[in-house]
Amino acid sequence: MARDMNRPLINYLTRQRHLFEKQARRTYQDPARKNVHELRVTIRRIRAALWLIEHGSPRISFRKLPS
């Protein structure tokens, strides 16, 4: 049940991952202000989608990275 509810978010996250890869290459080649901004926006969208997926399902839990 939770998997079906998260499917649109997972699809969205997949699209954002592809966009992130594209933006990262573009920013590396040309670190213009606009490219950096677009990369940061993409990262924020990915983080928001991950938060929604984790908090929308009691069975999904992400481990924090060690600091």
C-alpha positions in Angstrom: 0.0 0.0 0.0 2.7 2.5 1.0 4.7 1.5 -2.0 1.8 2.5 -4.3 1.4 5.8 -2.5 5.1 6.6 -2.9 5.3 5.6 -6.6 4.7 9.1 -8.0 7.3 10.5 -5.6 9.8 7.8 -6.6 9.2 8.6 -10.3 9.6 12.4 -9.5 12.8 11.6 -7.6 14.1 9.6 -10.6 13.5 12.5 -12.9 15.2 14.9 -10.5 18.2 12.6 -10.3 18.6 12.7 -14.1 18.2 16.5 -14.0 20.8 16.7 -11.2 23.3 14.7 -13.3 22.7 17.0 -16.3 22.9 20.2 -14.2 26.1 19.0 -12.4 27.8 18.4 -15.8 26.7 21.8 -17.0 27.8 23.6 -13.8 31.2 21.9 -13.9 31.7 23.0 -17.5 30.4 26.6 -16.9 30.0 27.6 -13.2 27.9 30.6 -14.1 25.5 31.9 -11.4 22.4 30.6 -13.3 23.9 27.1 -13.5 24.8 27.0 -9.8 21.4 28.2 -8.9 19.6 25.5 -11.0 21.9 22.9 -9.4 21.0 24.1 -5.9 17.3 24.1 -6.7 17.5 20.5 -8.0 19.3 19.4 -4.8 16.5 21.1 -2.7 13.9 19.3 -4.7 15.6 15.9 -4.3 15.9 16.5 -0.5 12.3 17.4 -0.3 11.2 14.3 -2.2 13.4 12.1 0.0 11.8 13.7 3.1 8.3 13.1 1.8 9.1 9.5 0.9 10.6 8.8 4.3 7.9 10.5 6.4 5.1 9.2 4.2 5.8 5.5 4.9 6.5 3.8 8.2 8.5 1.1 6.5 11.0 3.4 4.8 13.8 4.8 6.9 17.0 6.4 5.7 20.2 6.1 7.7 22.1 9.3 8.4 25.6 9.6 7.1 28.3 9.6 9.7 29.8 13.0 10.4 
